[in-house]
Amino acid sequence: MNDRFGRPLEDLRITLTHACNFQCFFCHMEGEDGMENGLKKEDIILVAKVAKKIGIKSVKLTGGEPTLRRDLTEIIRGLKLLGYEDISMTTNGFLLKNLAFKLKEAGLDRINISLHAISRETFKKITGVDAFDKVIEGIKTAINAGLRPIKLNFVVNKRNISETFKFLDLAEKLGVDEVHLIELHPVGLGKKAFTEHDDLNAIEEQISRVAVKKEIRKKHFRPRYVLPSGLIVEVIKPYANPIFCAGCNRIRLSVDGKLKTCLYREDNVIDISDVFKSDFNEEVKEKLIEKAFMVAIAIREPNFKYKL
């Protein structure tokens, strides 16, 4: 399914909860406001079922912190039964030491783990929690569990930019597959924290000089660099990259039951929460959700339009 700008819709991003055991000062909260608790497992699986029917290929579970959902493994199993071959999750890694093998067994394919600092002090300043060592343990357990490719997310800002290259060194030592250097952008708490923004140009230039290979990923037209060690560094600039939105293939299911067509937009949203509350049978619900997807595709547009 393509929107009217020719962008394929291939990825469903599901916010499972807004509850979180960290307090990152720049959290974009998936561009959402509202309740902490998410949709029921059955409602999530129903939307994912319809999404697969219309051509969605992959699902990413996110939050808040998705590992705080007690039914997380059940949700993953339900998605796997639908036939999704790419089920991934973003997490702060705090609970991974105890959960990684269970998540893999349930059907989770790969994982993104946030690690926004390489020192305990900076980590605590950014997340509000003294949990650096625990997250490192979680990363190592995820590697042992085979949740690959394992990607580390590092949101670059004025508090941690001096640690960027040490972060890359740590990623190489840990043996992860890929890291994402992410530009701080003005969404969610990032609106107030945008004074902490620092661009990635100088960092990317240095990485480019030592990389053995460079390519542009189709998703968001993100530049990717392969270091001599084999570590992949993907530079994500949602604010500074003028063609970022042109490569978007996502649609989002919000924590309160809306199809959100853009992280940055509050107007291009389709509310399907009443479908879940209704007494309609599952077949009717599926048809209504499918119509909602069609409307979402029709109104979906890049937040930043750039003419080449």
C-alpha positions in Angstrom: 0.0 0.0 0.0 1.4 3.4 -1.1 0.2 6.8 0.1 -0.3 9.6 -2.4 3.3 10.6 -2.2 4.4 7.1 -3.3 5.7 6.0 0.1 5.0 2.4 0.9 3.4 1.5 4.2 5.4 -1.5 5.6 6.0 -1.0 9.3 3.6 -0.9 12.2 4.9 0.7 15.4 2.8 -0.1 18.5 3.0 1.9 21.7 2.3 -0.7 24.4 2.4 1.7 27.4 3.5 5.1 28.4 4.7 3.8 31.8 8.5 3.9 32.2 11.0 3.2 34.9 13.4 5.8 33.4 13.0 9.6 33.2 15.0 10.5 30.1 14.8 14.3 29.8 14.3 14.2 26.0 11.8 11.4 25.7 9.7 11.9 22.5 6.9 9.7 23.9 6.1 8.5 20.4 4.5 11.9 19.8 1.7 11.0 22.1 0.0 12.3 25.2 -2.3 10.7 27.6 -2.7 7.5 29.6 0.0 5.2 30.7 -1.8 1.9 30.2 -2.1 0.7 26.7 -4.7 -1.3 24.7 -5.7 -4.8 25.6 -3.7 -7.6 24.1 -6.6 -8.8 22.0 -7.1 -5.3 20.5 -3.4 -5.0 19.6 -3.4 -8.4 17.9 -6.6 -7.5 16.0 -5.0 -4.3 14.6 -1.8 -6.2 13.7 -4.0 -8.9 11.9 -5.6 -6.2 9.7 -2.3 -4.5 9.2 -0.7 -7.7 7.8 -3.7 -8.2 5.5 -3.1 -4.9 3.9 0.6 -5.4 3.4 2.4 -4.4 6.6 5.6 -6.4 6.8 7.1 -5.7 10.3 6.0 -4.7 13.8 8.0 -2.8 16.4 6.9 -2.7 20.0 7.7 0.4 21.9 6.6 2.6 24.8 7.2 4.1 27.4 9.0 0.9 28.4 7.4 -2.1 26.8 8.9 -4.6 29.2 6.7 -3.2 31.9 3.7 -4.9 30.2 3.1 -8.2 32.1 1.5 -9.7 28.9 4.5 -8.7 26.7 5.4 -12.3 25.8 1.8 -13.1 25.0 1.6 -10.2 22.7 4.7 -11.3 20.9 3.4 -14.8 20.6 0.2 -13.5 19.1 2.1 -11.4 16.5 4.2 -14.4 15.6 1.1 -16.5 15.0 -0.1 -13.9 12.5 2.9 -14.7 10.4 5.1 -11.7 11.0 8.7 -12.5 10.2 10.1 -9.3 11.7 9.0 -8.5 15.2 11.3 -6.1 17.1 11.2 -4.0 20.2 12.8 -0.9 21.7 13.7 -1.0 25.4 15.8 0.8 27.9 17.3 -2.6 28.8 16.7 -2.4 32.5 14.8 -5.7 32.8 16.4 -7.5 29.9 18.7 -9.7 32.0 15.6 -11.6 33.3 13.5 -11.3 30.1 15.8 -11.7 27.0 15.5 -15.4 26.7 11.8 -15.4 27.4 11.3 -12.8 24.7 13.3 -14.7 22.2 11.4 -17.9 22.9 8.1 -16.0 22.5 9.1 -15.0 19.0 10.9 -11.6 19.3 13.4 -11.4 16.4 15.6 -8.4 17.2 15.9 -5.6 19.7 16.9 -1.9 20.0 18.4 -1.0 23.4 18.8 2.6 24.5 22.2 3.4 25.9 22.6 7.2 26.0 25.9 7.4 27.9 29.0 5.3 28.6 29.6 6.6 32.2 27.4 6.1 35.2 27.3 9.8 36.0 26.2 10.9 32.5 23.8 8.0 32.3 22.1 9.1 35.5 21.9 12.7 34.4 20.1 11.7 31.2 17.8 8.9 32.5 17.3 9.9 36.1 18.3 6.4 37.2 21.6 4.9 38.3 21.2 1.8 36.1 24.2 1.8 33.7 25.6 -1.5 34.9 22.2 -3.2 34.8 21.6 -2.1 31.2 25.0 -3.4 30.2 24.1 -6.7 31.8 20.8 -6.6 29.8 22.7 -6.0 26.5 25.0 -9.0 27.2 22.1 -11.2 28.0 20.2 -10.1 24.8 23.3 -11.1 22.8 23.5 -14.5 24.4 19.7 -15.0 23.7 20.3 -14.4 20.0 18.0 -11.3 19.7 19.9 -10.2 16.6 20.7 -7.8 15.0 21.1 -6.0 18.3 21.1 -2.2 17.9 22.0 0.4 20.5 20.3 3.8 20.4 22.3 6.8 21.4 20.4 10.2 21.4 23.1 12.8 20.9 22.8 15.9 23.0 25.0 18.4 24.8 25.2 16.2 27.9 26.7 13.2 26.1 28.1 14.3 22.8 31.7 14.2 24.3 31.1 10.5 24.9 30.0 9.6 21.3 33.2 7.9 20.1 33.8 6.2 23.4 30.2 4.9 23.0 31.2 3.4 19.6 34.2 1.8 21.2 32.0 0.2 23.9 29.6 -1.0 21.3 32.4 -2.8 19.5 33.7 -4.4 22.7 30.2 -5.6 23.6 29.8 -7.2 20.2 26.5 -5.6 19.1 25.7 -5.4 15.4 24.7 -1.8 14.9 24.4 1.5 16.6 22.0 4.4 15.9 23.3 7.9 16.5 20.0 9.8 16.8 19.6 13.6 16.6 17.6 15.1 19.4 14.3 16.4 18.0 11.5 18.6 19.3 8.8 16.1 20.0 7.4 15.2 23.4 9.7 16.2 26.2 12.2 17.1 23.5 10.3 20.3 22.8 11.4 21.7 26.2 14.8 20.1 26.0 15.7 21.2 22.5 18.1 23.7 24.0 20.3 20.6 24.5 20.3 19.9 20.8 23.7 19.5 19.1 24.1 18.6 15.4 25.8 15.5 14.2 27.7 16.9 11.3 31.2 16.9 12.8 30.7 13.4 14.2 29.3 12.0 10.9 32.3 13.6 9.1 34.8 11.8 11.3 32.9 8.5 11.0 32.8 8.9 7.2 36.6 9.3 7.1 37.3 5.9 8.8 34.4 3.9 7.4 35.2 1.1 5.0 31.7 1.3 3.4 28.9 3.9 3.2 25.3 3.4 2.0 22.0 5.1 2.3 19.2 3.1 3.9 15.8 3.3 2.2 14.0 4.0 5.5 14.2 7.7 6.2 17.2 7.9 3.8 19.5 7.3 6.8 23.2 7.2 6.0 24.9 4.0 7.2 28.7 3.6 7.8 30.5 0.3 8.3 33.6 0.7 10.5 36.7 -1.5 10.1 35.5 -3.6 13.0 32.3 -4.4 11.1 30.1 -2.3 13.4 27.4 -0.5 11.5 26.7 3.1 12.5 23.4 4.6 11.3 23.0 8.3 11.6 19.4 9.4 12.2 18.6 13.0 11.7 14.8 13.6 11.8 15.3 17.3 12.3 18.3 18.1 10.0 17.8 15.6 7.1 15.5 17.4 4.6 14.5 14.1 2.9 14.0 12.1 6.1 10.2 12.1 5.9 10.2 11.1 2.2 11.6 7.8 3.3 9.1 7.0 6.0 7.3 3.7 5.7 5.7 3.7 9.2 2.2 4.0 10.7 1.7 4.0 14.5 -0.9 2.5 16.8 -1.0 4.8 19.8 -1.4 3.8 23.4 -5.0 5.0 23.4 -6.1 3.4 20.2 -5.4 5.8 17.3 -3.7 5.2 14.0 -1.1 7.9 14.0 0.3 8.7 10.5 3.2 10.8 11.6 5.3 11.2 14.8 5.1 15.0 14.5 1.4 15.4 13.5 -1.7 15.5 15.8 -4.2 16.3 13.0 -3.6 13.3 10.7 -4.9 10.8 13.3 -7.7 8.2 13.0 -9.3 7.2 16.3 -10.3 3.5 16.3 -10.8 3.1 20.0 -14.6 2.9 19.7 -14.2 -0.2 17.6 -12.6 -2.0 20.5 -15.3 -0.9 22.9 -18.2 -2.0 20.6 -20.2 -5.2 20.7 -19.5 -6.0 17.0 -18.1 -9.4 16.2 -14.5 -9.7 15.1 -15.3 -9.8 11.4 -17.0 -6.4 11.6 -14.3 -5.0 13.7 -11.7 -6.1 11.1 -13.6 -4.4 8.3 -13.9 -1.2 10.3 -10.2 -1.2 11.2 -9.3 -1.9 7.5 -11.4 1.1 6.4 -9.5 3.2 9.1 -6.2 2.1 7.6 -7.4 3.1 4.1 -8.3 6.6 5.4 -5.0 6.8 7.2 -3.1 6.0 4.0 -5.2 8.5 2.1 -4.4 11.4 4.5 -0.8 10.3 5.2 1.8 12.9 4.2 5.4 13.9 5.0 5.7 16.4 7.8 8.6 18.0 5.9 8.1 18.3 2.2 11.3 18.8 0.2 11.4 19.2 -3.6 14.5 17.8 -5.2 
